[in-house]
Amino acid sequence: RVPCPARWIIKSWQPCSKTCGTGVQSRPVECFQISPLGIDRVVADSQCLQRKPDSEQFCNVFRCPFWSIGEWSRCSLTCGDGVQTRSVVCQQGVAGSRTLLDGVPNRLCPGEKPRTMKTCPGVICPVWAVRNWTPCSRSCGAGLQTSEIFCRQAHSNNTFGETDRARCPLPTVATIPDNLRPCNMEACPPIWVLSEW
């Protein structure tokens, strides 16, 4: 009695070793042959004439959830303490595609969500200042001095310089310093006043 040809018996795939990020799964693939007594038994792989089916394959070949982080925006202010923002969303790959899914729950992404806002301390804002006080209008008895008003900018090396007046805040009572001050407030000494003969 001639035995039946050997054949491959393929069982179900096992679960993937990873839920994302390319795992591996396996399945039993064995060569069986029915003996002259009618018993199905495992034989050497070489007894099966057809190519052996794959017993392993890659699975879940897509990117795990990850934080997609955008670039920081420009500072909200050109001087003083401003704010910078950026987009941070949890994304995940799609099986069999290069597409990325938005709106994935944050709890699926690794670690804490990166911050989306930070302060950006800039240079000190220009302010109105005074300089070059004039000599007192009187040597005694309450005189006055006046000064020049200019727009002053602080530099990183703790020095100051003049900058374009357009960069200073709008001139108001609150922003413009007083450029008039009293001087030589002490009383003048007595003098002789002579009348006509």
Kinemage of the C-alpha trace (Angstrom):
@kinemage 1
@onewidth
@group {chain A} dominant
@subgroup {mainchain}
@vectorlist {calphas} color= white
{ca arg a 1} P 0.000 0.000 0.000
{ca val a 2} L 1.470 3.373 -1.074
{ca pro a 3} L 1.405 6.073 1.637
{ca cys a 4} L -0.216 9.392 0.842
{ca pro a 5} L 2.138 12.291 0.012
{ca ala a 6} L 3.309 14.351 2.990
{ca arg a 7} L 1.641 17.761 3.419
{ca trp a 8} L 2.068 20.884 5.481
{ca ile a 9} L -0.283 21.429 8.413
{ca ile a 10} L -0.522 25.111 9.317
{ca lys a 11} L -1.996 26.327 12.587
{ca ser a 12} L -3.156 29.809 13.574
{ca trp a 13} L -0.841 32.776 14.078
{ca gln a 14} L 0.113 33.503 17.657
{ca pro a 15} L -0.507 37.001 19.055
{ca cys a 16} L 1.980 39.663 17.953
{ca ser a 17} L 4.921 40.185 20.288
{ca lys a 18} L 4.310 43.964 20.257
{ca thr a 19} L 1.168 46.055 19.975
{ca cys a 20} L 2.968 48.585 17.754
{ca gly a 21} L 6.401 49.432 16.444
{ca thr a 22} L 6.985 46.172 14.490
{ca gly a 23} L 6.610 42.934 16.414
{ca val a 24} L 6.937 39.293 15.412
{ca gln a 25} L 4.341 36.545 15.427
{ca ser a 26} L 4.777 32.837 14.778
{ca arg a 27} L 2.657 29.828 13.943
{ca pro a 28} L 3.277 26.084 13.989
{ca val a 29} L 4.021 24.672 10.523
{ca glu a 30} L 4.700 20.927 10.452
{ca cys a 31} L 5.019 18.253 7.832
{ca phe a 32} L 2.456 15.468 8.305
{ca gln a 33} L 2.011 12.200 6.510
{ca ile a 34} L -0.562 9.449 6.890
{ca ser a 35} L 1.138 6.125 7.556
{ca pro a 36} L 0.099 2.842 5.889
{ca leu a 37} L -1.843 2.161 9.062
{ca gly a 38} L -3.843 5.344 8.528
{ca ile a 39} L -2.216 7.330 11.336
{ca asp a 40} L -1.403 11.000 10.687
{ca arg a 41} L 2.068 11.665 12.046
{ca val a 42} L 4.783 14.311 11.939
{ca val a 43} L 7.633 13.562 9.551
{ca ala a 44} L 10.803 15.387 8.534
{ca asp a 45} L 10.286 18.669 6.664
{ca ser a 46} L 12.156 17.163 3.729
{ca gln a 47} L 9.259 14.763 3.183
{ca cys a 48} L 6.986 17.628 2.149
{ca leu a 49} L 7.652 18.457 -1.495
{ca gln a 50} L 6.061 21.917 -1.496
{ca arg a 51} L 7.881 24.945 -0.139
{ca lys a 52} L 7.405 25.300 3.572
{ca pro a 53} L 5.019 28.154 4.422
{ca asp a 54} L 6.402 30.940 6.585
{ca ser a 55} L 6.298 30.230 10.279
{ca glu a 56} L 7.163 33.808 11.317
{ca gln a 57} L 6.169 37.219 10.089
{ca phe a 58} L 6.388 40.833 11.134
{ca cys a 59} L 3.256 42.322 12.638
{ca asn a 60} L 1.930 45.664 13.802
{ca val a 61} L 4.398 47.382 11.507
{ca phe a 62} L 3.412 50.922 12.399
{ca arg a 63} L 4.720 53.593 14.675
{ca cys a 64} L 3.745 53.520 18.348
{ca pro a 65} L 1.989 56.589 19.812
{ca phe a 66} L 4.431 59.476 20.117
{ca trp a 67} L 4.440 63.184 20.893
{ca ser a 68} L 4.477 65.261 17.725
{ca ile a 69} L 6.085 68.547 18.788
{ca gly a 70} L 5.979 71.718 16.681
{ca glu a 71} L 8.433 74.591 16.607
{ca trp a 72} L 8.262 77.354 19.197
{ca ser a 73} L 6.462 80.452 17.960
{ca arg a 74} L 8.055 83.861 17.995
{ca cys a 75} L 7.981 85.681 21.298
{ca ser a 76} L 4.721 87.544 21.784
{ca leu a 77} L 6.667 90.692 22.724
{ca thr a 78} L 9.766 92.281 21.229
{ca cys a 79} L 10.851 93.442 24.674
{ca gly a 80} L 9.912 92.580 28.211
{ca asp a 81} L 8.605 89.153 29.268
{ca gly a 82} L 6.566 87.596 26.463
{ca val a 83} L 5.218 84.116 25.767
{ca gln a 84} L 6.078 81.435 23.211
{ca thr a 85} L 3.747 78.580 22.263
{ca arg a 86} L 3.991 75.369 20.253
{ca ser a 87} L 1.686 72.533 19.241
{ca val a 88} L 2.028 69.175 21.017
{ca val a 89} L -0.282 66.349 19.926
{ca cys a 90} L -0.282 62.611 20.487
{ca gln a 91} L -0.058 60.764 17.154
{ca gln a 92} L 0.105 57.148 16.041
{ca gly a 93} L 0.906 55.357 12.803
{ca val a 94} L -1.664 53.458 10.738
{ca ala a 95} L -1.048 49.835 9.794
{ca gly a 96} L 0.005 49.465 6.176
{ca ser a 97} L 0.256 53.202 5.631
{ca arg a 98} L 2.509 56.177 6.262
{ca thr a 99} L -0.488 58.130 7.511
{ca leu a 100} L -0.400 59.426 11.083
{ca leu a 101} L -3.506 59.601 13.231
{ca asp a 102} L -4.176 62.793 15.175
{ca gly a 103} L -6.329 62.991 18.261
{ca val a 104} L -4.851 59.891 19.899
{ca pro a 105} L -5.566 60.037 23.673
{ca asn a 106} L -2.652 61.585 25.562
{ca arg a 107} L -2.577 58.644 27.973
{ca leu a 108} L -1.320 56.414 25.135
{ca cys a 109} L 1.765 58.536 24.510
{ca pro a 110} L 4.891 57.917 26.598
{ca gly a 111} L 5.637 60.083 29.621
{ca glu a 112} L 4.149 63.445 30.447
{ca lys a 113} L 2.955 65.755 27.722
{ca pro a 114} L 5.724 68.244 26.831
{ca arg a 115} L 4.877 71.827 27.697
{ca thr a 116} L 3.150 73.953 25.096
{ca met a 117} L 4.022 77.376 26.541
{ca lys a 118} L 7.050 79.117 28.019
{ca thr a 119} L 8.089 82.636 28.879
{ca cys a 120} L 10.607 84.398 26.677
{ca pro a 121} L 12.383 87.129 28.631
{ca gly a 122} L 13.490 89.682 26.112
{ca val a 123} L 15.560 92.816 26.369
{ca ile a 124} L 14.429 95.616 28.621
{ca cys a 125} L 11.895 97.792 26.831
{ca pro a 126} L 13.030 101.295 25.838
{ca val a 127} L 11.836 104.090 28.144
{ca trp a 128} L 11.777 107.855 28.097
{ca ala a 129} L 14.633 109.420 30.059
{ca val a 130} L 16.178 112.842 30.620
{ca arg a 131} L 19.712 114.141 30.127
{ca asn a 132} L 21.774 117.321 29.777
{ca trp a 133} L 20.259 119.503 32.479
{ca thr a 134} L 20.705 123.192 31.770
{ca pro a 135} L 22.374 125.494 34.283
{ca cys a 136} L 20.029 126.896 36.896
{ca ser a 137} L 18.169 129.976 35.712
{ca arg a 138} L 19.040 131.786 38.962
{ca ser a 139} L 21.997 131.633 41.270
{ca cys a 140} L 19.698 131.832 44.317
{ca gly a 141} L 16.082 132.333 45.234
{ca ala a 142} L 14.455 129.397 43.440
{ca gly a 143} L 15.519 128.940 39.852
{ca leu a 144} L 14.627 126.313 37.262
{ca gln a 145} L 16.493 123.748 35.197
{ca thr a 146} L 15.278 122.018 32.047
{ca ser a 147} L 16.555 118.904 30.337
{ca glu a 148} L 16.358 117.025 27.046
{ca ile a 149} L 13.989 114.050 26.815
{ca phe a 150} L 15.213 111.059 24.804
{ca cys a 151} L 14.367 107.369 24.263
{ca arg a 152} L 16.778 105.172 26.241
{ca gln a 153} L 17.551 101.513 25.542
{ca ala a 154} L 19.330 99.162 27.945
{ca his a 155} L 22.020 96.920 26.488
{ca ser a 156} L 23.126 93.438 27.543
{ca asn a 157} L 26.368 94.757 29.042
{ca asn a 158} L 24.477 96.950 31.533
{ca thr a 159} L 25.033 100.107 29.530
{ca phe a 160} L 22.445 102.440 28.068
{ca gly a 161} L 22.135 104.228 24.789
{ca glu a 162} L 19.750 106.287 22.743
{ca thr a 163} L 17.366 104.545 20.354
{ca asp a 164} L 14.679 105.537 17.881
{ca arg a 165} L 11.940 107.565 19.589
{ca ala a 166} L 9.327 105.470 17.788
{ca arg a 167} L 10.351 102.461 19.920
{ca cys a 168} L 9.411 104.169 23.165
{ca pro a 169} L 5.854 104.034 24.531
{ca leu a 170} L 3.376 106.696 23.558
{ca pro a 171} L 4.272 109.934 25.339
{ca thr a 172} L 1.860 110.445 28.222
{ca val a 173} L 2.035 111.946 31.681
{ca ala a 174} L 2.705 108.436 32.992
{ca thr a 175} L 5.525 107.618 30.585
{ca ile a 176} L 7.329 110.939 30.127
{ca pro a 177} L 9.663 111.948 32.983
{ca asp a 178} L 9.572 115.475 34.328
{ca asn a 179} L 12.157 117.566 32.508
{ca leu a 180} L 11.720 120.601 34.725
{ca arg a 181} L 13.083 120.886 38.276
{ca pro a 182} L 13.726 123.631 40.776
{ca cys a 183} L 17.261 124.617 41.714
{ca asn a 184} L 19.142 126.996 44.026
{ca met a 185} L 16.236 127.182 46.434
{ca glu a 186} L 18.193 129.000 49.170
{ca ala a 187} L 17.307 132.646 49.738
{ca cys a 188} L 19.499 135.258 48.156
{ca pro a 189} L 21.650 137.373 50.537
{ca pro a 190} L 20.339 140.894 51.379
{ca ile a 191} L 21.413 143.663 49.036
{ca trp a 192} L 21.447 147.443 49.390
{ca val a 193} L 18.708 149.167 47.421
{ca leu a 194} L 19.498 152.817 46.768
{ca ser a 195} L 16.857 155.434 46.004
{ca glu a 196} L 17.337 158.584 43.957
{ca trp a 197} L 18.807 161.654 45.591
